[in-house]
């Protein structure tokens, strides 16, 4: 199996290089047999790299410790599920997973486009297989996952205990699917530039791939936040860690692209901007992979310092130059078909939305790379911490939240006073209600008040858009409002799926602001039978205990949670001492309700029977997770095709759009 895996990677490298050159030449010569040959090579590449992936899984599951990667990231006594996930627990396996998933996505793209996008496909395939070639070069010449050890150990080191968590079973693959999925929009964008076929056909193809990537990135960094919340024991879910930032930045740019393509499709504007966004999104995925796997930036999520950094730096430079060259080459053909008529228009609001998203991304990027820059310039690494990111991104986030409500309400080309009065009155009432509710709840700080008012504004703007659309549908087909809304959403999934996503965004903002500004944190020490008052809760320490598992020793404490004089729950925070790890791991205990989380950490104990706890009350954390679930559901809803409408409704939609233009 070791030889089978190694030779499979070598064969894949030859196939990918062949596909790059033959696809490029076939596209240049418009020679279908050459193009088909390149596509068949890409399909074969997936089949063979799948063999390599299965070989590595076999070696991990059967404890083949003569393989360096297996010995480093697996062990005989860890659960089978973690042997399976050890595939992406280290650098070599994660890069193989990247190449495997990319090959699978290329297979899907080839099969989807056997009879469409034929001008783009040769060049797009060449770009995709060029990316695949890069990862195969790294795997064959720098990070061979099938490397043998000179001496076979009796057992392996085992997967990092921090990664032995349910969320880590799903979190890395979800992020990889999001990262790698953005290679497809990049490839089709480059295919459009290289072929000169610059109509909107490449946008229709890439928009769906971008949405799929956006969904997986959303799931990925959310699961990472949930893992950090439950596993690291610091009471939070987001610390602006470099690797967290690496997953968030391409998500921001992908979000900007999904908004800006609406302007291109509707008005023929922002063509160059769309290509630039796709290029930035792709390069950020490579950058994120680089900082995670090269070890140049310290992070709880990153791998150790390695020798693959130069490979990634060269590839980043070459791919960026490649993209910028083709944008420059086609610059004159990418000029906008229309000019922006007014700042008070939907086009302008979408552009401002894009600028805010890019500004947030740039601020995060600068804060992430500043330690590297400071080390190069001054010889010392200066770390940028959470206060910087919070201070910069709070006002940008507030502006983005409010704009989320404004964009759908404002008219195309130029909004009139009538448009403002008709569309903004009801949402503005929502903003007032949001602020009033916050005041009634005891909020007196300006920033949270502004955010809660903004959340009310956006929430009511979404309700208003659904209501307005439902009433318009009823005027065409008399029916109940519920049925009208159902028909409306099914016939325009992209628009109303977007409103579902906006609803989730509102919930996320509310949860973040509440849990960040109004959380309670306390350290306290108790003996058996003593109690401590925390907020509305009374914590009574019962006892401590311990047990010995196959791979770890566990120390735990039991506490009763009382509220209003009666017991409502029992918490059991733990410390895990893994036999092969040098430091203890925290297992927190959380009582979860929609209103707040009671979060308890076993901090320490002494021989005198005193036990120290670290406790938090985090309001509305569940609002974040539910909001993100709503966003993901909205994204999935957008991917489904629209329900077919009758000719009368189609004609009415044309009339409505004309009225919207006139307004």
Secondary structure, DSSP 8 states (H G I E B T S, - for coil): -HHHHHHHHHHHHHHHHHHHHHHHHHHHHT-HHHHHHHHHHHHHHHHHHHHHHHHHHHHHHTT-TTBHHHHHH--TTS-HHHHHHGGGTSHHHHHHHHHHHHHHHHHHHHHHTSSS-HHHHHHHHHHHHHHHHHHHHHHHHT--TT-B-SS--SS---S-GGG-SHHHHHHHHHHHHHHHHHHHHHHHHHHHHHHT--STHHHHHHHHHHHHHHHHHHHHHHHHHHHHHHHS-SS-S----HHHHHHHHHHHHHHHHHHHHHHHHHHS--HHHHHHHHHHHHHHHHHHHHHHHH--S--SS-----S-HHHHHHHHHHHHHHHHHHHHHTGGGG--SS----SSSHHHHHHHHHHHHHHHHHHHHHHHHHHHHHHHHHSS-----HHHHHHHHHHHHHHHHHHHHHHTTS-SS---HHHHHHHHHHHHHHHHHHHHHHHHTT---HHHHHHHHHHHHHHHHHHHHHHHHHHHHHHHS---HHHHHHHHHHH-HHHHHHHHHHHHHHHHHHHHHHHHHS-EEEEEEE-TT-EEEETTEEEEEEEEEEEE-SSEEEEEEEEEEEETTEEEEEE--EEEEETT-SS-EEE-EEEE-SSEEEEEEEEEE-TTS-EEEEEEEEETHHHHHHHHHHHHHHHHHHHS------HHHHHHHHHHHHHHHH-
